[in-house]
């Protein structure tokens, strides 16, 4: 229930007594409840951001998420991790249990980041407009400093320009 729904429910409450003193007390309580509800801040919790394959697994298993987390934990223990989700789940840097629990309160899907690779260890670093409508493309030798594209079509267009390929980060 959000703030707006809470206020509407309080406003729709009606006294169940015909006694004036009871009704007066009820109206005072209703007034104070509305005042407190109006001052209530909307949830400040930030939705967790997850890769699309995590969101897909969550949607398939949210009906019994506790059992699903138990099953995946048992399934991957001591086994080779073959799917993207299994690799993500087994990586302790991802706080997998905490992330999945927070997903119950809502989540967003990380947009894929793409980079353009010209050749082995050579990536597009920057694209800028030069003098006289020329385009300058700078390159680097590190994935960490490579330019990150959010738009697949733009990444493919740049890859065509430099005779390279598009890779997902």
DSSP file (Angstrom, degrees, kcal/mol; ACC not computed):
  #  RESIDUE AA STRUCTURE BP1 BP2  ACC     N-H-->O    O-->H-N    N-H-->O    O-->H-N    TCO  KAPPA ALPHA  PHI   PSI    X-CA   Y-CA   Z-CA
    1    1 A X              0   0    0      0, 0.0     2,-0.1     0, 0.0     0, 0.0   0.000 360.0 360.0 360.0 134.6    0.0    0.0    0.0
    2    2 A X     >  -     0   0    0      1,-0.1     4,-2.3    40,-0.0     5,-0.2  -0.443 360.0 -93.3 -99.8 178.7    1.4    3.4   -0.9
    3    3 A X  H  > S+     0   0    0      1,-0.2     4,-2.4     2,-0.2     5,-0.2   0.898 123.0  50.9 -58.3 -45.6    0.8    6.8    0.8
    4    4 A X  H  > S+     0   0    0      1,-0.2     4,-2.2     2,-0.2    -1,-0.2   0.916 111.0  48.0 -62.3 -44.7   -2.1    7.8   -1.5
    5    5 A X  H  > S+     0   0    0      1,-0.2     4,-2.3     2,-0.2    -1,-0.2   0.895 110.4  52.6 -63.2 -40.2   -4.0    4.5   -0.9
    6    6 A X  H  X S+     0   0    0     -4,-2.3     4,-2.3     2,-0.2    -2,-0.2   0.936 109.9  47.7 -61.0 -47.4   -3.5    4.8    2.9
    7    7 A X  H  X S+     0   0    0     -4,-2.4     4,-2.6     1,-0.2    -2,-0.2   0.905 111.5  50.8 -61.6 -42.8   -4.9    8.4    2.9
    8    8 A X  H  X S+     0   0    0     -4,-2.2     4,-1.7     1,-0.2    -1,-0.2   0.903 110.2  49.6 -62.2 -41.5   -7.9    7.2    0.8
    9    9 A X  H  < S+     0   0    0     -4,-2.3     4,-0.4     2,-0.2    -1,-0.2   0.902 112.0  47.6 -66.0 -39.9   -8.6    4.3    3.1
   10   10 A X  H >< S+     0   0    0     -4,-2.3     3,-1.3     1,-0.2    -2,-0.2   0.927 110.4  52.4 -65.4 -43.7   -8.5    6.6    6.2
   11   11 A X  H 3< S+     0   0    0     -4,-2.6    -1,-0.2     1,-0.3    -2,-0.2   0.825 107.7  52.6 -61.3 -32.0  -10.8    9.1    4.5
   12   12 A X  T 3< S+     0   0    0     -4,-1.7    -1,-0.3    -5,-0.2    -2,-0.2   0.501  82.9 113.2 -84.8  -4.2  -13.3    6.4    3.8
   13   13 A X    <   -     0   0    0     -3,-1.3     2,-0.4    -4,-0.4    -3,-0.0  -0.450  49.7-164.6 -68.0 140.7  -13.5    5.2    7.4
   14   14 A X        -     0   0    0     -2,-0.1     2,-0.1     2,-0.0    -2,-0.1  -0.963  24.2-104.8-128.5 146.7  -16.8    5.8    9.1
   15   15 A X        -     0   0    0     -2,-0.4     8,-0.1     1,-0.1     7,-0.0  -0.398  19.3-156.6 -66.3 141.9  -17.8    5.7   12.7
   16   16 A X        +     0   0    0     -2,-0.1     2,-0.3     6,-0.1    -1,-0.1   0.217  67.7  78.4-104.1  13.6  -19.8    2.6   13.7
   17   17 A X        -     0   0    0      2,-0.1    -2,-0.1     1,-0.1     0, 0.0  -0.897  61.7-152.5-124.5 152.3  -21.4    4.2   16.7
   18   18 A X        +     0   0    0     -2,-0.3     2,-0.3     4,-0.0    -1,-0.1   0.491  65.5 110.9 -96.5  -5.9  -24.3    6.6   17.2
   19   19 A X     >  -     0   0    0      1,-0.1     4,-2.6     2,-0.0     5,-0.2  -0.556  65.1-142.9 -74.8 130.2  -22.9    8.1   20.4
   20   20 A X  H  > S+     0   0    0     -2,-0.3     4,-2.8     1,-0.2     5,-0.2   0.893  99.1  51.2 -60.9 -44.2  -21.7   11.6   19.9
   21   21 A X  H  > S+     0   0    0      1,-0.2     4,-2.2     2,-0.2    -1,-0.2   0.896 111.5  47.9 -63.3 -39.2  -18.7   11.3   22.2
   22   22 A X  H  > S+     0   0    0      2,-0.2     4,-2.7     1,-0.2    -2,-0.2   0.937 112.2  49.3 -65.4 -45.0  -17.6    8.2   20.4
   23   23 A X  H  X S+     0   0    0     -4,-2.6     4,-2.7     2,-0.2    -2,-0.2   0.892 110.3  51.1 -61.0 -41.2  -18.0    9.9   17.0
   24   24 A X  H  X S+     0   0    0     -4,-2.8     4,-2.2     2,-0.2    -1,-0.2   0.929 112.5  46.0 -62.2 -45.0  -16.1   13.0   18.2
   25   25 A X  H  X S+     0   0    0     -4,-2.2     4,-2.6     2,-0.2    -2,-0.2   0.897 112.0  51.9 -63.5 -40.6  -13.2   10.8   19.3
   26   26 A X  H  X S+     0   0    0     -4,-2.7     4,-2.7     1,-0.2    -2,-0.2   0.930 109.8  48.5 -61.4 -46.1  -13.4    8.8   16.1
   27   27 A X  H  X S+     0   0    0     -4,-2.7     4,-2.4     2,-0.2    -2,-0.2   0.876 111.6  50.0 -64.0 -38.2  -13.2   12.1   14.0
   28   28 A X  H  X S+     0   0    0     -4,-2.2     4,-2.5     2,-0.2    -1,-0.2   0.933 112.4  47.0 -65.0 -44.6  -10.2   13.3   16.1
   29   29 A X  H  X S+     0   0    0     -4,-2.6     4,-2.4     1,-0.2    -2,-0.2   0.905 112.3  50.2 -62.9 -40.9   -8.4   10.0   15.6
   30   30 A X  H  X S+     0   0    0     -4,-2.7     4,-2.4     2,-0.2    -1,-0.2   0.905 109.7  51.5 -63.2 -41.6   -9.2   10.1   11.9
   31   31 A X  H  X S+     0   0    0     -4,-2.4     4,-2.3     2,-0.2    -2,-0.2   0.935 112.1  45.6 -60.5 -47.5   -7.8   13.6   11.7
   32   32 A X  H  X S+     0   0    0     -4,-2.5     4,-2.5     1,-0.2    -2,-0.2   0.871 111.6  52.1 -67.5 -35.8   -4.6   12.7   13.4
   33   33 A X  H  X S+     0   0    0     -4,-2.4     4,-2.7    -5,-0.2    -1,-0.2   0.913 110.9  47.7 -64.5 -41.8   -4.2    9.6   11.3
   34   34 A X  H  X S+     0   0    0     -4,-2.4     4,-2.3     2,-0.2    -2,-0.2   0.886 111.0  51.8 -65.1 -38.9   -4.7   11.7    8.1
   35   35 A X  H  X S+     0   0    0     -4,-2.3     4,-1.4     2,-0.2    -2,-0.2   0.939 113.6  43.5 -63.1 -47.1   -2.1   14.2    9.4
   36   36 A X  H  X S+     0   0    0     -4,-2.5     4,-0.7     1,-0.2    -2,-0.2   0.909 113.8  50.6 -65.0 -42.2    0.4   11.5   10.1
   37   37 A X  H >< S+     0   0    0     -4,-2.7     3,-0.6     1,-0.2    -1,-0.2   0.878 107.8  53.6 -64.3 -36.6   -0.3    9.8    6.8
   38   38 A X  H 3< S+     0   0    0     -4,-2.3    -1,-0.2     1,-0.2    -2,-0.2   0.835 110.5  47.1 -66.3 -32.0    0.1   13.1    4.9
   39   39 A X  H 3< S+     0   0    0     -4,-1.4    -1,-0.2    -5,-0.2    -2,-0.2   0.551  86.6 114.6 -85.9  -8.2    3.5   13.6    6.5
   40   40 A X    <<  -     0   0    0     -4,-0.7     2,-0.3    -3,-0.6     3,-0.1  -0.437  65.6-131.7 -65.7 129.9    4.6   10.1    5.7
   41   41 A X        -     0   0    0     -2,-0.2     3,-0.1     1,-0.1    -1,-0.1  -0.616  23.3-109.6 -82.9 141.9    7.5    9.9    3.2
   42   42 A X        -     0   0    0     -2,-0.3    -1,-0.1     1,-0.2   -40,-0.0  -0.310  58.1 -69.8 -62.7 155.5    7.2    7.6    0.3
   43   43 A X        -     0   0    0      1,-0.2    -1,-0.2    -3,-0.1   -41,-0.0  -0.212  42.1-161.3 -52.1 129.1    9.6    4.7    0.5
   44   44 A X        +     0   0    0     -3,-0.1     2,-0.3     2,-0.1    -1,-0.2   0.380  50.5 121.8 -94.2   2.7   13.1    5.8    0.1
   45   45 A X        -     0   0    0      1,-0.1     2,-0.3    60,-0.0     3,-0.0  -0.514  61.4-132.8 -72.1 130.1   14.4    2.4   -0.8
   46   46 A X        -     0   0    0     -2,-0.3     2,-0.1     1,-0.1    -2,-0.1  -0.623  23.8-110.7 -81.8 136.2   16.0    2.3   -4.2
   47   47 A X        -     0   0    0     -2,-0.3    60,-0.2     1,-0.1     2,-0.2  -0.420  36.1-111.4 -65.7 140.5   14.9   -0.5   -6.4
   48   48 A X  E     -a  107   0A   0     58,-1.0    60,-2.5    54,-0.2     2,-0.5  -0.482  25.6-136.8 -73.4 143.0   17.7   -3.0   -7.0
   49   49 A X  E     +a  108   0A   0     58,-0.2     2,-0.3    -2,-0.2    60,-0.2  -0.902  30.2 172.7-106.1 126.0   19.1   -3.1  -10.5
   50   50 A X  E     -a  109   0A   0     58,-2.7    60,-3.0    -2,-0.5    57,-0.0  -0.897  35.9 -96.6-131.7 157.0   19.7   -6.5  -11.9
   51   51 A X    >>  -     0   0    0     -2,-0.3     4,-1.9    58,-0.2     3,-0.8  -0.313  43.1-107.9 -65.9 158.9   20.8   -8.1  -15.3
   52   52 A X  H 3> S+     0   0    0     58,-0.3     4,-2.3     1,-0.2     5,-0.1   0.837 117.8  57.0 -60.3 -35.1   17.9   -9.3  -17.5
   53   53 A X  H 3> S+     0   0    0      2,-0.2     4,-1.9     1,-0.2    -1,-0.2   0.809 106.4  50.3 -69.3 -27.9   18.7  -13.0  -16.8
   54   54 A X  H <> S+     0   0    0     -3,-0.8     4,-2.7     2,-0.2    -1,-0.2   0.912 110.5  49.3 -72.2 -43.1   18.3  -12.5  -13.1
   55   55 A X  H  X S+     0   0    0     -4,-1.9     4,-2.6     2,-0.2    -2,-0.2   0.896 110.4  51.4 -61.0 -40.2   15.0  -10.8  -13.6
   56   56 A X  H  X S+     0   0    0     -4,-2.3     4,-1.9     2,-0.2    -1,-0.2   0.933 111.4  46.4 -63.0 -46.7   13.9  -13.7  -15.8
   57   57 A X  H  X S+     0   0    0     -4,-1.9     4,-1.3     1,-0.2    -2,-0.2   0.919 112.5  51.4 -61.1 -43.6   14.9  -16.2  -13.2
   58   58 A X  H >X S+     0   0    0     -4,-2.7     4,-1.5     1,-0.2     3,-0.5   0.925 109.1  49.3 -60.6 -46.6   13.1  -14.2  -10.5
   59   59 A X  H 3< S+     0   0    0     -4,-2.6    -1,-0.2     1,-0.2     4,-0.2   0.870 111.3  50.0 -62.9 -36.8    9.9  -14.0  -12.5
   60   60 A X  H 3< S+     0   0    0     -4,-1.9    -1,-0.2    -5,-0.2    -2,-0.2   0.768 124.1  29.6 -69.8 -25.1    9.9  -17.7  -13.1
   61   61 A X  H X< S+     0   0    0     -4,-1.3     3,-1.3    -3,-0.5     7,-0.3   0.380  83.0 104.6-118.8   2.5   10.4  -18.5   -9.4
   62   62 A X  G ><  +     0   0    0     -4,-1.5     3,-0.8     1,-0.3     4,-0.1   0.695  69.6  72.8 -66.3 -16.7    8.8  -15.7   -7.4
   63   63 A X  G 3  S+     0   0    0      1,-0.3    -1,-0.3    -4,-0.2    -2,-0.1   0.871 122.5   8.8 -62.9 -36.4    5.9  -17.9   -6.4
   64   64 A X  G <> S+     0   0    0     -3,-1.3     4,-2.2     1,-0.1    -1,-0.3  -0.524  78.5 163.3-141.5  68.7    8.1  -19.8   -4.0
   65   65 A X  H <> S+     0   0    0     -3,-0.8     4,-2.5     1,-0.2     5,-0.2   0.825  72.2  56.9 -63.6 -35.0   11.3  -17.8   -4.0
   66   66 A X  H  > S+     0   0    0      1,-0.2     4,-2.1     2,-0.2    -1,-0.2   0.933 110.6  43.7 -63.3 -44.7   12.6  -19.4   -0.8
   67   67 A X  H  > S+     0   0    0     -3,-0.2     4,-2.9     1,-0.2    -2,-0.2   0.893 113.0  52.8 -66.2 -39.3   12.4  -22.9   -2.3
   68   68 A X  H  X S+     0   0    0     -4,-2.2     4,-2.5    -7,-0.3     5,-0.2   0.899 109.4  48.3 -64.4 -40.9   13.9  -21.6   -5.6
   69   69 A X  H  X S+     0   0    0     -4,-2.5     4,-1.9     2,-0.2    -1,-0.2   0.903 112.7  49.0 -66.4 -39.8   16.9  -20.1   -3.8
   70   70 A X  H  X S+     0   0    0     -4,-2.1     4,-2.4    -5,-0.2    -2,-0.2   0.945 112.0  49.2 -61.7 -47.6   17.4  -23.3   -1.8
   71   71 A X  H  X S+     0   0    0     -4,-2.9     4,-3.0     1,-0.2    -2,-0.2   0.914 111.7  47.0 -60.7 -45.2   17.2  -25.4   -5.0
   72   72 A X  H  X S+     0   0    0     -4,-2.5     4,-2.1     2,-0.2    -1,-0.2   0.874 110.7  53.5 -67.7 -34.6   19.7  -23.2   -6.9
   73   73 A X  H  X S+     0   0    0     -4,-1.9     4,-1.0    -5,-0.2    -1,-0.2   0.932 114.2  41.2 -63.0 -45.2   22.1  -23.2   -4.0
   74   74 A X  H  < S+     0   0    0     -4,-2.4     3,-0.3     1,-0.2    -2,-0.2   0.909 113.6  54.1 -68.0 -42.5   22.0  -27.0   -3.8
   75   75 A X  H  < S+     0   0    0     -4,-3.0    -2,-0.2     1,-0.2    -1,-0.2   0.863 114.3  38.5 -62.4 -38.0   22.2  -27.4   -7.6
   76   76 A X  H >< S+     0   0    0     -4,-2.1     3,-1.6    -5,-0.2     2,-0.3   0.623  84.0 115.2 -93.0 -11.0   25.3  -25.3   -8.2
   77   77 A X  T 3< S-     0   0    0     -4,-1.0     3,-0.1    -3,-0.3    -4,-0.0  -0.425  98.9  -9.1 -62.5 118.0   27.2  -26.4   -5.1
   78   78 A X  T 3  S+     0   0    0     -2,-0.3    -1,-0.3     1,-0.3     2,-0.2   0.460 115.1 108.9  76.0   0.9   30.3  -28.3   -6.4
   79   79 A X  S <  S-     0   0    0     -3,-1.6    -1,-0.3     1,-0.1     2,-0.2  -0.665  79.0 -94.6-105.9 163.3   29.1  -28.3  -10.0
   80   80 A X        -     0   0    0     -2,-0.2     2,-0.8    -3,-0.1    -1,-0.1  -0.549  38.5-124.2 -72.5 140.0   30.2  -26.4  -13.0
   81   81 A X        +     0   0    0     -2,-0.2    -1,-0.1     1,-0.2    -5,-0.0  -0.783  38.3 167.2 -90.9 113.8   28.2  -23.2  -13.5
   82   82 A X        +     0   0    0     -2,-0.8     2,-0.2     5,-0.0    -1,-0.2   0.787  51.0  60.9-101.8 -31.1   26.8  -23.4  -17.0
   83   83 A X  S  > S-     0   0    0      1,-0.1     4,-2.2     0, 0.0     5,-0.2  -0.583  83.0-116.9 -97.8 161.5   24.2  -20.6  -17.3
   84   84 A X  H  > S+     0   0    0      1,-0.2     4,-2.6    -2,-0.2     5,-0.2   0.908 117.4  52.7 -58.2 -41.6   24.7  -16.9  -16.9
   85   85 A X  H  > S+     0   0    0      1,-0.2     4,-3.3     2,-0.2    -1,-0.2   0.923 107.5  49.9 -63.0 -44.1   22.4  -17.0  -13.8
   86   86 A X  H  > S+     0   0    0      2,-0.2     4,-2.0     1,-0.2    -1,-0.2   0.902 111.9  48.5 -61.5 -41.0   24.4  -19.7  -12.1
   87   87 A X  H  X S+     0   0    0     -4,-2.2     4,-0.5     2,-0.2    -1,-0.2   0.922 114.8  45.3 -63.8 -43.7   27.6  -17.8  -12.7
   88   88 A X  H >< S+     0   0    0     -4,-2.6     3,-1.0     1,-0.2     6,-0.3   0.927 112.9  50.8 -63.6 -45.6   26.0  -14.6  -11.3
   89   89 A X  H 3< S+     0   0    0     -4,-3.3     7,-0.2     1,-0.3    -1,-0.2   0.845 110.1  49.0 -64.0 -35.7   24.5  -16.5   -8.3
   90   90 A X  H 3< S+     0   0    0     -4,-2.0     2,-0.8    -5,-0.2    -1,-0.3   0.538  87.6  97.2 -84.7  -5.6   27.8  -18.2   -7.3
   91   91 A X    X<  -     0   0    0     -3,-1.0     3,-2.1    -4,-0.5     5,-0.3  -0.759  63.5-155.6 -87.5 111.7   29.8  -14.9   -7.5
   92   92 A X  G >  S+     0   0    0     -2,-0.8     3,-1.2     1,-0.3    -1,-0.2   0.690  87.1  71.6 -63.6 -19.1   29.9  -13.6   -3.9
   93   93 A X  G 3  S+     0   0    0      1,-0.2    -1,-0.3     2,-0.1    -5,-0.0   0.675  89.8  63.3 -68.9 -15.1   30.4  -10.0   -5.1
   94   94 A X  G <  S-     0   0    0     -3,-2.1    -1,-0.2    -6,-0.3     5,-0.2   0.506  94.1-137.6 -89.1  -4.7   26.8  -10.0   -6.2
   95   95 A X    <>  -     0   0    0     -3,-1.2     4,-2.9    -4,-0.2     5,-0.2   0.951  31.8-176.7  43.8  57.5   25.2  -10.4   -2.7
   96   96 A X  H  > S+     0   0    0     -5,-0.3     4,-2.5    -7,-0.2     5,-0.2   0.872  70.7  46.1 -58.8 -45.9   22.8  -12.8   -4.5
   97   97 A X  H  > S+     0   0    0      1,-0.2     4,-2.3     2,-0.2    -1,-0.2   0.943 116.2  45.7 -64.8 -46.2   20.6  -13.7   -1.5
   98   98 A X  H  > S+     0   0    0      1,-0.2     4,-2.4     2,-0.2    -2,-0.2   0.904 113.2  50.6 -62.2 -41.7   20.2  -10.0   -0.5
   99   99 A X  H  X S+     0   0    0     -4,-2.9     4,-1.5    -5,-0.2    -2,-0.2   0.935 111.2  47.1 -62.6 -47.3   19.6   -8.9   -4.1
  100  100 A X  H  X S+     0   0    0     -4,-2.5     4,-0.5    -5,-0.2    -1,-0.2   0.893 111.9  50.5 -64.8 -39.8   16.9  -11.5   -4.7
  101  101 A X  H >< S+     0   0    0     -4,-2.3     3,-1.3     1,-0.2     4,-0.3   0.923 110.5  49.7 -63.4 -43.2   15.1  -10.7   -1.4
  102  102 A X  H >< S+     0   0    0     -4,-2.4     3,-1.5     1,-0.3   -54,-0.2   0.760  96.1  71.8 -67.5 -23.5   15.1   -7.0   -2.3
  103  103 A X  H >< S+     0   0    0     -4,-1.5     3,-1.7     1,-0.3    -1,-0.3   0.756  82.3  71.6 -63.6 -22.9   13.7   -7.8   -5.7
  104  104 A X  T << S+     0   0    0     -3,-1.3    -1,-0.3    -4,-0.5    -2,-0.2   0.810  96.9  51.0 -60.5 -28.7   10.4   -8.6   -3.9
  105  105 A X  T <  S-     0   0    0     -3,-1.5    -1,-0.3     1,-0.3    -2,-0.2   0.337 132.0 -74.0 -90.7   6.2   10.1   -4.8   -3.3
  106  106 A X    <   -     0   0    0     -3,-1.7   -58,-1.0    -4,-0.1    -1,-0.3  -0.212  50.0-156.9 116.3 153.6   10.7   -4.0   -7.0
  107  107 A X  E     -a   48   0A   0    -60,-0.2     2,-0.3    -3,-0.1   -58,-0.2  -0.977   9.4-138.1-155.3 163.3   13.6   -4.0   -9.3
  108  108 A X  E     -a   49   0A   0    -60,-2.5   -58,-2.7    -2,-0.3     2,-0.5  -0.916  25.9-117.9-123.6 156.0   14.9   -2.5  -12.6
  109  109 A X  E     -a   50   0A   0     -2,-0.3   -58,-0.2   -60,-0.2     2,-0.1  -0.822  29.7-118.5 -97.9 128.3   16.7   -4.3  -15.3
  110  110 A X        -     0   0    0    -60,-3.0   -58,-0.3    -2,-0.5     2,-0.3  -0.378  28.9-120.3 -61.4 134.2   20.2   -3.0  -16.1
  111  111 A X        -     0   0    0     -2,-0.1     2,-0.1     1,-0.1    -1,-0.1  -0.580  33.8-106.4 -75.0 142.4   20.5   -1.7  -19.6
  112  112 A X        -     0   0    0     -2,-0.3     2,-0.5    38,-0.2    -1,-0.1  -0.443  30.0-145.5 -69.0 138.8   23.1   -3.6  -21.6
  113  113 A X        -     0   0    0     -2,-0.1    56,-3.2    -3,-0.0     2,-0.3  -0.906  16.8-167.5-107.2 136.8   26.3   -1.8  -22.2
  114  114 A X  E     -BC 149 168B   0     35,-2.9    35,-3.7    -2,-0.5     2,-0.3  -0.858   6.7-167.5-121.6 154.0   28.1   -2.3  -25.4
  115  115 A X  E     - C   0 167B   0     52,-2.8    52,-3.0    -2,-0.3     2,-0.6  -0.961  22.2-121.4-137.3 159.0   31.5   -1.4  -26.7
  116  116 A X  E     - C   0 166B   0     31,-0.4     8,-2.3    -2,-0.3     2,-0.6  -0.887  20.6-161.0-105.7 125.5   33.1   -1.5  -30.1
  117  117 A X  E     -DC 123 165B   0     48,-3.2    48,-2.6    -2,-0.6     6,-0.2  -0.915  10.0-176.3-106.3 121.1   36.2   -3.6  -30.6
  118  118 A X  E     -     0   0B   0      4,-2.4     2,-0.3    -2,-0.6    -1,-0.2   0.914  68.7 -31.4 -81.3 -46.3   38.4   -2.7  -33.6
  119  119 A X  E >  S-D  122   0B   0      3,-1.2     3,-2.4    45,-0.1    -1,-0.3  -0.872 102.3 -29.8-156.3-174.1   40.9   -5.6  -33.2
  120  120 A X  T 3  S-     0   0    0      1,-0.3     3,-0.1    -2,-0.3    -2,-0.0  -0.275 130.0 -13.2 -52.7 117.8   42.5   -7.6  -30.4
  121  121 A X  T 3  S+     0   0    0      1,-0.2     2,-0.5    -2,-0.1    -1,-0.3   0.688 108.9 115.3  60.1  23.9   42.6   -5.4  -27.3
  122  122 A X  E <   +D  119   0B   0     -3,-2.4    -4,-2.4    19,-0.1    -3,-1.2  -0.981  40.3 172.3-124.0 119.3   41.8   -2.2  -29.3
  123  123 A X  E     -DE 117 140B   0     17,-2.7    17,-2.5    -2,-0.5     2,-0.4  -0.863  40.7 -96.3-126.2 155.5   38.5   -0.5  -28.4
  124  124 A X  E     + E   0 139B   0     -8,-2.3    23,-2.8    -2,-0.3    15,-0.3  -0.586  40.0 175.5 -70.3 128.0   36.8    2.8  -29.3
  125  125 A X  E     -     0   0B   0     13,-3.2     2,-0.3    -2,-0.4    14,-0.2   0.798  58.9  -1.3-103.1 -41.7   37.5    5.2  -26.5
  126  126 A X  E     - E   0 138B   0     12,-1.3    12,-2.9    21,-0.1     2,-0.4  -0.997  49.5-158.3-154.6 149.1   35.9    8.5  -27.7
  127  127 A X  E     + E   0 137B   0     -2,-0.3     2,-0.3    10,-0.2    10,-0.2  -0.998  25.8 162.7-129.8 127.3   34.1    9.9  -30.7
  128  128 A X  E     - E   0 136B   0      8,-2.6     8,-3.5    -2,-0.4     2,-0.5  -0.966  40.3-107.0-143.5 160.1   34.0   13.6  -31.3
  129  129 A X  E     - E   0 135B   0     -2,-0.3     6,-0.3     6,-0.2     2,-0.1  -0.762  38.6-166.2 -87.1 127.2   33.3   16.2  -34.0
  130  130 A X    >   -     0   0    0      4,-4.3     3,-0.7    -2,-0.5     4,-0.2  -0.212  36.8 -55.4 -96.8-167.8   36.4   17.7  -35.5
  131  131 A X  G >  S+     0   0    0      1,-0.2     3,-1.1     2,-0.2    -1,-0.2  -0.353 119.0  18.5 -68.1 150.6   36.8   20.8  -37.7
  132  132 A X  G 3  S-     0   0    0      1,-0.3    -1,-0.2    -3,-0.1    -2,-0.0   0.852 133.8 -61.1  57.2  40.7   35.0   21.0  -40.9
  133  133 A X  G <  S+     0   0    0     -3,-0.7    -1,-0.3     1,-0.2     2,-0.2   0.745  94.7 147.4  62.6  27.1   32.4   18.3  -40.0
  134  134 A X    <   -     0   0    0     -3,-1.1    -4,-4.3    -4,-0.2     2,-0.5  -0.630  43.0-134.2 -89.9 153.9   35.0   15.6  -39.6
  135  135 A X  E     -E  129   0B   0     -6,-0.3     2,-0.5    -2,-0.2    -6,-0.2  -0.923  13.6-156.4-109.1 130.7   34.6   12.8  -37.0
  136  136 A X  E     -E  128   0B   0     -8,-3.5    -8,-2.6    -2,-0.5     2,-0.5  -0.920   6.6-168.3-108.2 127.9   37.5   11.9  -34.8
  137  137 A X  E     -E  127   0B   0     -2,-0.5     2,-0.3   -10,-0.2   -10,-0.2  -0.968   4.4-162.7-118.5 122.7   37.6    8.4  -33.3
  138  138 A X  E     -E  126   0B   0    -12,-2.9   -13,-3.2    -2,-0.5   -12,-1.3  -0.767   6.9-152.5-102.4 150.2   40.1    7.7  -30.5
  139  139 A X  E     -E  124   0B   0     -2,-0.3     2,-0.3   -15,-0.3   -15,-0.2  -0.807   9.5-171.1-119.9 160.0   41.1    4.2  -29.5
  140  140 A X  E     -E  123   0B   0    -17,-2.5   -17,-2.7    -2,-0.3     6,-0.0  -0.890  27.5-130.9-140.7 171.9   42.3    2.6  -26.3
  141  141 A X  S    S+     0   0    0     -2,-0.3     2,-0.4   -19,-0.2   -19,-0.1   0.114  81.0  78.9-113.3  21.3   43.7   -0.7  -25.2
  142  142 A X    >>  -     0   0    0      1,-0.1     3,-0.6   -19,-0.1     4,-0.6  -0.991  63.2-149.3-135.1 132.9   41.5   -1.3  -22.2
  143  143 A X  G >4 S+     0   0    0     -2,-0.4     3,-0.8     1,-0.2    -1,-0.1   0.856  99.8  62.0 -62.6 -34.2   38.0   -2.5  -21.8
  144  144 A X  G 34 S+     0   0    0      1,-0.2    -1,-0.2    -3,-0.1     0, 0.0   0.795 110.5  37.5 -66.3 -28.0   37.6   -0.3  -18.7
  145  145 A X  G <4 S+     0   0    0     -3,-0.6    -1,-0.2     2,-0.1    -2,-0.2   0.406  91.0 117.2-103.4   2.1   38.2    2.9  -20.5
  146  146 A X  S << S-     0   0    0     -3,-0.8   -21,-0.3    -4,-0.6     2,-0.2  -0.368  78.4 -97.2 -67.5 148.4   36.4    1.9  -23.7
  147  147 A X        -     0   0    0    -23,-2.8     2,-0.6   -31,-0.1   -31,-0.4  -0.473  38.1-139.4 -66.3 132.8   33.3    4.0  -24.6
  148  148 A X        -     0   0    0     -2,-0.2     2,-0.4   -33,-0.1   -33,-0.2  -0.867  14.2-159.6-102.6 123.2   30.1    2.3  -23.4
  149  149 A X  B     -B  114   0B   0    -35,-3.7   -35,-2.9    -2,-0.6     3,-0.1  -0.785  16.6-173.5 -98.5 141.7   27.1    2.4  -25.7
  150  150 A X  S    S+     0   0    0     -2,-0.4     2,-0.6   -37,-0.2   -38,-0.2   0.626  72.6  73.4-100.3 -21.8   23.5    1.9  -24.5
  151  151 A X     >  -     0   0    0      1,-0.2     4,-2.2   -37,-0.1     5,-0.2  -0.846  65.7-157.7-101.8 118.3   22.1    1.8  -28.0
  152  152 A X  H  > S+     0   0    0     -2,-0.6     4,-2.5     1,-0.2     5,-0.2   0.895  93.2  53.5 -59.3 -43.7   22.7   -1.3  -30.1
  153  153 A X  H  > S+     0   0    0      1,-0.2     4,-2.1     2,-0.2    -1,-0.2   0.897 109.7  47.3 -63.0 -41.1   22.1    0.5  -33.4
  154  154 A X  H  > S+     0   0    0      2,-0.2     4,-2.3     1,-0.2     5,-0.2   0.912 111.7  50.6 -67.1 -41.7   24.7    3.3  -32.6
  155  155 A X  H  X S+     0   0    0     -4,-2.2     4,-2.4     1,-0.2    -2,-0.2   0.915 111.4  48.2 -61.9 -42.0   27.3    0.7  -31.5
  156  156 A X  H  X S+     0   0    0     -4,-2.5     4,-2.0     2,-0.2    -1,-0.2   0.869 109.3  53.4 -66.9 -36.2   26.8   -1.2  -34.7
  157  157 A X  H  X S+     0   0    0     -4,-2.1     4,-1.9     2,-0.2    -2,-0.2   0.923 111.6  44.8 -64.2 -43.8   27.1    2.0  -36.8
  158  158 A X  H  X S+     0   0    0     -4,-2.3     4,-2.1     2,-0.2    -2,-0.2   0.899 110.4  55.0 -66.8 -39.9   30.4    2.9  -35.2
  159  159 A X  H  X>S+     0   0    0     -4,-2.4     5,-3.3     1,-0.2     4,-0.5   0.888 107.8  50.0 -60.0 -38.5   31.6   -0.7  -35.5
  160  160 A X  H ><5S+     0   0    0     -4,-2.0     3,-0.7     3,-0.2    -1,-0.2   0.911 108.6  53.0 -64.9 -42.3   30.9   -0.5  -39.3
  161  161 A X  H 3<5S+     0   0    0     -4,-1.9    -2,-0.2     1,-0.2    -1,-0.2   0.880 118.2  34.7 -60.3 -39.6   32.8    2.8  -39.5
  162  162 A X  H 3<5S-     0   0    0     -4,-2.1    -1,-0.2    -5,-0.1    -2,-0.2   0.349 109.8-116.9-100.1   5.9   36.0    1.3  -37.8
  163  163 A X  T <<5S+     0   0    0     -3,-0.7    -3,-0.2    -4,-0.5     2,-0.1   0.945  76.4 120.0  56.0  50.3   35.6   -2.1  -39.4
  164  164 A X      < -     0   0    0     -5,-3.3     2,-0.3    -6,-0.2   -46,-0.2  -0.373  58.5-106.5-123.7-158.3   35.1   -3.6  -35.9
  165  165 A X  E     -C  117   0B   0    -48,-2.6   -48,-3.2    -2,-0.1     2,-0.4  -0.926  22.7-114.2-137.1 160.3   32.6   -5.6  -33.9
  166  166 A X  E     -C  116   0B   0     -2,-0.3     2,-0.4   -50,-0.2   -50,-0.2  -0.822  31.3-174.5 -98.3 132.6   30.2   -4.9  -31.1
  167  167 A X  E     -C  115   0B   0    -52,-3.0   -52,-2.8    -2,-0.4     2,-0.4  -0.958  24.3-122.6-125.1 145.8   30.8   -6.7  -27.7
  168  168 A X  E      C  114   0B   0     -2,-0.4   -54,-0.2   -54,-0.2   -56,-0.0  -0.700 360.0 360.0 -84.6 138.2   28.6   -6.7  -24.6
  169  169 A X              0   0    0    -56,-3.2   -55,-0.1    -2,-0.4    -1,-0.1   0.470 360.0 360.0 -76.5 360.0   30.3   -5.4  -21.5
